[in-house]
Amino acid sequence: MKVPVGFFQVLWSFVSFLPCFFLLFTLGLLKGAIVGPVVVGIIVISNSAVITGLWPAHFTWTFYCVLRYAVCFTVFECSVYVCLIVNLKSCVVLCYYLFCFLGL
């Protein structure tokens, strides 16, 4: 295939390529519209499963580390314990609603 040399030959090469470009662009948009929501759903469900599955281990390890490091029972340690327990209870309630009412 010869390389176009003049202005009109280059212009014609560009114009003749436009239908192919727009068809492939439309195909990409359709593919994204069909595959995109499925992928987002898979990622959201997977991330929420990992977060809810690892939260009790994170809670236990954090509680253990705070207890192990405890030099004396300070206001900071007491507030950390209260926050951890409140967060764990809220996570349990959130998981209950997700699994029971939304069917996740």
C-alpha positions in Angstrom: 0.0 0.0 0.0 1.4 3.4 -1.0 1.7 6.2 1.5 -0.4 9.2 0.5 1.7 12.2 -0.5 -0.5 15.1 -1.3 -3.0 17.0 0.9 -6.1 15.5 -0.8 -4.7 12.0 -0.6 -4.1 12.3 3.1 -7.5 13.9 3.6 -9.1 11.0 1.7 -7.2 8.4 3.8 -8.4 10.1 7.0 -12.0 10.4 5.8 -12.1 6.8 4.6 -10.8 5.6 8.0 -13.6 7.5 10.0 -16.4 4.9 9.5 -14.1 2.1 10.8 -13.1 4.2 13.7 -16.7 5.1 14.7 -17.8 1.5 14.4 -15.0 0.3 16.6 -15.7 3.1 19.0 -19.4 2.2 19.2 -18.5 -1.4 19.7 -16.2 -0.4 22.6 -19.0 1.7 24.2 -21.5 -1.2 23.9 -19.0 -3.6 25.4 -18.3 -1.2 28.3 -22.1 -0.7 28.9 -22.7 -4.4 29.0 -19.6 -5.7 30.8 -19.1 -2.7 33.1 -22.0 -3.1 35.5 -21.3 -6.8 35.9 -17.6 -6.1 36.7 -18.6 -3.4 39.2 -21.1 -5.7 40.9 -18.4 -8.5 41.2 -15.9 -6.0 42.7 -18.4 -4.5 45.2 -19.5 -7.9 46.4 -16.0 -9.2 46.6 -14.7 -6.2 48.5 -17.6 -6.2 51.0 -17.1 -9.9 51.6 -13.4 -9.4 52.3 -14.0 -6.4 54.6 -16.7 -8.2 56.6 -14.7 -11.4 56.7 -11.5 -9.8 57.9 -13.0 -7.3 60.3 -13.3 -9.8 63.3 -9.6 -10.7 62.9 -8.6 -7.1 62.7 -10.7 -6.3 65.8 -9.2 -9.2 67.7 -5.6 -8.3 66.8 -6.0 -4.6 67.6 -7.6 -5.4 70.9 -4.8 -7.9 71.7 -2.1 -5.3 70.7 -3.6 -2.6 72.8 -3.9 -5.0 75.8 -0.3 -6.2 75.4 1.1 -2.7 75.1 -0.9 -1.5 78.1 1.4 0.1 80.6 -1.3 1.5 82.8 -5.0 1.9 82.2 -5.3 5.4 80.7 -8.1 7.4 79.2 -6.7 6.6 75.7 -6.8 2.9 76.2 -10.4 3.1 77.6 -11.5 5.1 74.6 -9.8 2.7 72.2 -11.7 -0.2 73.9 -15.0 1.6 73.7 -14.5 2.6 70.0 -13.5 -1.0 69.1 -16.5 -2.5 70.7 -18.9 0.1 69.2 -17.3 -0.5 65.7 -17.6 -4.3 66.1 -21.3 -4.1 67.1 -22.0 -1.7 64.2 -20.3 -4.1 61.8 -22.3 -7.0 63.1 -25.5 -5.0 62.6 -24.5 -3.9 59.1 -23.6 -7.5 58.1 -27.0 -8.7 59.5 -28.9 -6.2 57.4 -26.8 -6.9 54.3 -27.2 -10.6 54.5 -30.8 -10.8 55.6 -32.5 -7.9 53.8 -30.5 -7.5 50.7 -29.7 -11.1 50.1 -25.9 -10.6 49.8 
